Structure formats: structure tokens, C-alpha cells
Amino acid sequence: MTGSITEPRGVTRRLLQANAWFVYLFFYAPIVLLVIFSFSDSRNVGVWGGFTLDWYGDFAASEPTKDALWASLQIAAVSTVVAVVLGTMAALALERFTFRGKKVFDALLYLPIIIPDVTMAVMMLLFFAEASKLFGFTKGFSTITLSHIAFSISFVSVVVRARIAGTDQRLEEAAMDLYASRWQAFRHVTLPLIMPGILGGALLALTLSLDDVVITQFVTGPGWTTLPVLVFGLIRKGVTPLINAVSVVMLVASTGLVGLSLIAQRLRSDTS
Amino acid sequence: MNLQPRTRWLLIVAAFAMLAAACGSDGESSAADGDAGAECEVGDTDGDLALFNWAEYIDPEHLEAFGDEFGIEATMTTYDSNESMLPIISAGNSGFDVIVPSDYMVGIMIDGGFLQPLNFAAIPNSTNISDDFANPSYDPEQAYSLPYQWGFTGLAVNTEVVGDDFPRSWDLVFGEGASEYAGQITLLNDPRETLGAALKSLGYSLNSTDQGELDEARDLVAAASGNLAAFNTDSSDELLTSGETVIAHVYSGDAFTQFLETDNPEIYEFFVPEEGGTRWIDNMAIPFDAPHPCTAHTFINWLLDGGQGATLSNWNYYGTPNAESIDLLDEELNEFLTSPAVLVGGLDSVESIADTGDFEINYADAFTAAKG
């Protein structure tokens, strides 16, 4: 077999390998340390004080931490579902159709990815402050969720568009030639084809929502402290392994989600 | 294509909505500028309590007890710095009834018109507050804020290494003798605290806005940095008790809780050097547009009760400004807070950090230069 690009050999090859290993090291060494020290029986995160599960116990016993986790999960779930639907719709519209103002819409959609978090946070803060006065609602779940949806839509639509661009539009046309209605063609041909993109976008939206500190902190209202915002507040009093334990739980949860989505995709491709 | 007229119409409506909102806010904020505090009676409630507070600053059960007593729902949301709290309140309609800004932030918020004057008729327990906290510099008439908790910044020392016979002075870190403990000293990684310590050691105010004085302080910190293990804020207390350092520039509350975590707390000593140091005070205040001002007044009054103040301090282990709470504190905490050995130079030697306005940047620059 002769590829158009030959595999590098000798020193180049070794350098590239070393590079790859370093990348993995820099990515994963901090995570490994974080996990190890979450089991350390010492308040000091830099000192190993023997094995303990106390920090996980503290996490389970701490009302504010559990409340914050629950708040984060609710917000992430709702914002992800809505952002995925809207983002996918936007992606389909932009890839499949031409309409007036498309270029402007396209550019606007990228805005939340480009502008800094703080800028967006201040815009949202002012907007919700005025809007809540005008319509008389209380900030909190609604405002945090809306702002998470707002920035997630862009990321979802970028990921889904990439997938749509890689699929053959003629498959959809063929389905319609065979008397599938527009909806049936979408449901049985287009949707399954772009599903990996949608899942990828959903995971991205979920992670972004669970991670966000800056914007959430600005748009929050009474009774709504998300987990990352709480962790930031706790760090002020010194980093204890409790924060490691919280992080490990979030890490396991998010890798679990990725794993689940991979399994779901595999099952789907097996049955079809 | 046929959507276009509708889109344009929507844009116009949106523009008008924003305009209306902007006008509305102008009207509202000027209405809130009135001088009189909210008209509430003692113990009145006019809705649920939304508290905006620092993390781990009140026991959730303690807050719940307030809600149960008055038959309302009390919720808490947390923030991590004065600076992240300010924009949320100043934007308006934050939905919060009570906030806990630090000393200098109270001054900034009063100037901005973001706090409402308190109605002291609804807070009879305000008389419980110790005279040490009356009419602070940041709220000279004490019209907008009442103290919540307080603490000092000073030095913590491992007496097993340093012994008992050392000067209770900033010379310990800035003087000649400091080289004896080279590599075993930490200073806070905070421009105002650390330059403030140096200013105090030179006999100046820690709120100095004199560039010459600040330059002297910068040089002192720069000279001391050679003897440091680190500029560290988050874990300086832990570094001390884990034996990595022997002298630490720390916050009193952190030092005290950390001492108690160890098997032999008596070997550590915390003191504010004789030249003086920082006293910080966090305060309760009510945002200008708090939705439930009467509940807010009731909460402040409730927390200033001697028993409630003690419960608060016994949980977060910071100092209480409440004279009626002192005798109800845990013995160890009481001993620590009232020990004359802690405040070597007396109450007149300590200052609260005040906002220096545009001069803040000079502090930041000087600190960066001192750290090298």
C-alpha cells in the first residue's frame, strides 16, 4: 500500500512519539494527582497523610455541596436539551437552505464562541437585570439556564454542522424519491446520520454548563449556587481534599456520560 | 423570505423594550435614593429571605432555624469575592435581601447608592454590638451596615522552633533576624495585606496614599522576599502546622481553626505585631432594591441577638462583634479572641483596609515589583 503521506521514520518518529507522550502526561498527570489526593488523610492537598474516605463522607454530609450539585445537574440537563434542539435546528437551516440574512445569522452564531466570558457575563447581567424588572421575575434557575442555553447553542451548532457537511444530502433526496415524507426522511435518514454530531454537541453543552463559573456567577439569583461557583468560594478558605473529592465525583460522572453515549452509539450501529 | 417583515417588527419591539427598561430603571433608582429606612416593625416579615453570603460563613441549619422561627423560607447563595458580588447588586433587581460586604466594599457601595439606610427602630439588638465596632471609617454614621464577623491579620509562629522569647514585631519577618529562618517564612500573596504589613512596620498607615512611603514598603518586602518560602494565601496556615514553615503571615480565623486541627495547638502562637496590623470586618447590609426589606431587618436583628451571634461564631470560628455573645462562645475561641497577647499593640494599632480609589493600582504595581 502506498499512502500519499509516508510515515515518518528515525529521529522524527521518535520525537513525534515523545511529543504524544508528553501531551498525554500534561493532560492526565494533574488528574491522577487530583484523584490520589482526594483519598489523603490530611487537610493539606500537597501532603499525603494516609488513605481515607473521609472527604467523600464530608461531601455526602455537606448540605450546601449537595444542594449545589443538584442545582448544577438540573441546570445542565435543561440547558443541554434545549441547546441541542435549537443548535441542531440552526445547523440544519444553515447547511441545507439559503435564505436572506444567512451570512449575518451565521456570523452571529459564532459570537458566543469568540467573545470573552466576562464580556458575555456582563451583557447577560445587565440584560437580565432590566428584563426581570420589566417582566417581574426572579433571577436564579431561569436566568442561569437561559444564559447556558445561549452560549451552548453556538457550540452545538458548530459540531452538528460539521457532521451535516460530511453526510450526503442525496440520501435524503433518495428517501423522498421513494415516497418518504419530509418528516419521515428526516426521522429515518437524516437524524440517524447526524446523530453522532448531535451527541457530541450534547456532551459539549453538558460539560460547558457543568463547568461554567464566570457567567453563572453573574446571572445567579436567590438560592442558586452551582457546584463550580461554590468550589470557587471554598477555595478562598484554602484548598482541602474535599474539593478534590468533589472534582473526582464530577470527573467520574462526566466520563461515565461519555462512556454511556459511546455504548449507546455502538448498540445502535449493531442493531441496524 | 416572508419572515422578513416580522423580523423587522420584532427588532423594533425589542428596541422599544430595551428603551423602556432603561427609562424604568432610571425612575426606580432615583425613587430608591430616599433617605428613610424601610418602614418595618421589630419582627416583621414581608416574604422569604434571600441571603447572599460568602461560602461556609453560616451553618445551613442555623439559617433554617431563622426560617422556621418566622415561618418563611430562608435561602443562601454564595459568592467568592466582594468584587464579584458588587456588579450583581449594582445592576439592580438582584433579588437578594441581605448581603455581607467587607469593610471597604461597604464604603464603595454606599457611594454608589447600592445600599439602603437601615431602620434602627426595627433592629433593637444593634445595641449589643461592642463599642469597638461603632461608627467605622467606611460607614461613619453607621447608617447602612452592621458588623457580621471580624478578624485580624498577623503572624503565627511555631514556638517549638522560634522559642517564646522573640519580638512581637514585624521585625520577625522584615528585620535582620529573619534570615535565621530563611526559607521557613510565608507572607500573604495579597498586595494590600503584605504591603500594609510593611507600611505598619515602618510606622505608616496601611492605607497610605503616599508614593514615597509605598516605595519604602516595597523595598522592605523585596528585601524580605529572599527569606521566604513563598508568598502564599491559601495554605500558609497549613504549611505552618505541617512543619514546612515556622513563621506565617495569616488571617486570625484561618490560623485559629488550623491550630485546633493539630494534636498540639499550644505550640503555636498568633499575634498582631506591636506596630499594628489589619482588622477586617464583614458587615450585614440591605441592597437598595431588596424585595423583602422587613424580612431583611428582622434577620439582621435576629442574628445580633447574643445567643445567635455565639452560634454563628462557634460554627465559623471568626470573631464576633457582639458584646452579648462573648461569654457564650466555646472556651477555646473565647480565650483566643479576648487574649491581650493577641493584640500586642492594642486596638488603636489596627486599621481596616480602606479603598484607596485610583491608588489601588500603585499597590498592585509595587507588590509585583517587590515579588520580583
Interface residues (C-beta under 8 A of the other chain):
Chain A: S42 R43 N44 V45 G46 V47 E63 P64 F99 R100 G101 V122 L125 L126 A129 E130 A131 S132 K133 L134 T138 K139 G140 Q217 F218 T220 G221 P222 G223 W224 T225 V229 L230 F232 G233 L234 I235 R236 K237 G238 V239
Chain B: M1 Q4 T7 A17 M18 A20 A21 A22 G24 S25 E28 D48 A50 F52 W54 A55 E56 P60 E61 T75 M76 T77 T78 Y79 D80 S81 S84 P87 I88 A91 G92 N93 S94 G95 F96 D234 S235 D237 E238 L239 S242 D254 Q258 E261 P291
